[in-house]
Amino acid sequence: MGGNRDEDDVAAVSFNDALGAWLKIGFLSFGGPAAQIAVMHKVLVEERGWLKENQFLNALNFCMLLPGPEAMQLATYAGWRMHGIAGGLAAGLSFVLPGALLMLGLASIYGYFGQLPAMETLFLGIKAAVLAIVLQALFKVARKALKQPVHWVIAAAAFAALFFFNVPFPFVVIAAACAGAVSGSFGGTGASASPEGDAPAAPLADGTMFSRTIRTAVIWLAIWLLPLGLLWLVLGGDHVLVQIGFFFSKLAVVTFGGAYAVLAYMAQEVVQGYHWLTAHEMVDGLGLAETTLGPLILVTEFVGFLAALRDGGGMSFAMGLAGAVVTLWATFAPCFLWIFTGAPYVERLQHAKRLRSALAGVTAAVVGVILNLSIWFALKVLFHAFWLVEAGPVRFELPQLASLDWQAAVLSVLAAVALFQMKTGVMLTLATCAIAAYALAFVV
């Protein structure tokens, strides 16, 4: 299962050094996928040089095509590339566990004490900083991904499809890949030349590699599903832990494009189908996930904890903890399956001209996706009320200017100055904005 890792990279970086970097990334993983990918790019490409620019983008393209949180899977791939399965596990778990532990604590407080008014000021500062971080990521990715006129067209079309027409994310990715492949066939503008030129590419897999891939897939499929099957045998299909395990396993298979792509479906099932949470509690959980470190999909842990905590009216922390663990297992075990099965093919994909063109189209679409997320996040941070605009297939929100949160606006400007002008790091910017939020609250 070693695949195509660069052995020079493996020899040059010790496992302990890599683990330190993964933990650093994990504790800096605020701001959703755009900011997390930006942090990873800074650490892995700019600071450490463990991935080259084209390797990072190819891996990102690959992860964007998979169900699940792309930033966590990108970290897992980078860890796998240097130290195999152990490295992938170290990177992926380091990315998830800090946020998961924080979410467990916040969900526990919420479950027993309800709202978190004391945290609102802190969250305001963090959200303002995150807005600037996402914008910084947008500019960085755009500079690197939009190399040809067709890439600008793809990025604009992806943004329009998502923002104005609410097109499902998988369709946007497929359309972008097709557009990139076609543009590469007519004029060769879809991708830059590979180091090997246009020489015939090696086959994606030989017999040995294919059998290794099948073995890896079977092993990780068993790791994912056998514990959930055991729960079903012991507790029965109606038990809340079994329901949590299989619901979030199903969700893990359809989360193309990250958590945003399935939030509406998840909220509907959780609120109306299983009656685990109210609609208001679902929004609160999303707010916690938005403003804490780790992937946004950790909102599933919030749901799983509360669903198990309240089962039968018992309010048992042990049950809540079990619900959180089962949820995390069902959410993230599939991510390791996808990465460890597909990672050996990522490097080979870049040598196929048409595939390179298709992936370049996906990379361009990512710019549109991040722009859509940036605007969505900015609206939610800066305004409290919106007008819903509907005209045929077009549907989007316009902010009511009177609902502008001036404190959030001031903090966002402060964060932008810190990041773009003063070049402060992500963590320092977050800390500065959090302190400034408390200062503003004290003055007002």
Protein Blocks (a to p, Z undefined) as FASTA:
>chain_A
ZZjadfklmmmpcfklmmmmmmmmmmmmghijmlmmmmmmmmmmmmnomacfklmmmmmm
mmmmpgcjfklmmmmmmmmmmnojmlmmmmmmmmmmmmmmmmmmmmmmmmmnopafklmm
mmmmmmmmmmmmmmmmmmmmmmmmmmbfklmmmmmmmmmmmmmnopafklmmmmmmmmmm
mmmmnoolmbccdfkljadcddfbdfklmmmmmmmmmmmmmmmmmmmmmmmmmnopkbmk
lmmmmmmmmmmmmmggijmlmmmmmmmmmmmmnomacfklmmmmmmmmmmmgcjfklmmm
mmmmmmmmmgghlopaklmmmmmmmmmmmmmmmmmmmmmmmmmmmmmmmmpmklmmmmmm
mmmmmmmmmmmmmmmmmmmmmpmbdcdddehjbccddddfklpcfklmmmmmmmmmmmmm
nopafklmmmmmmmmmmmmmmmZZ
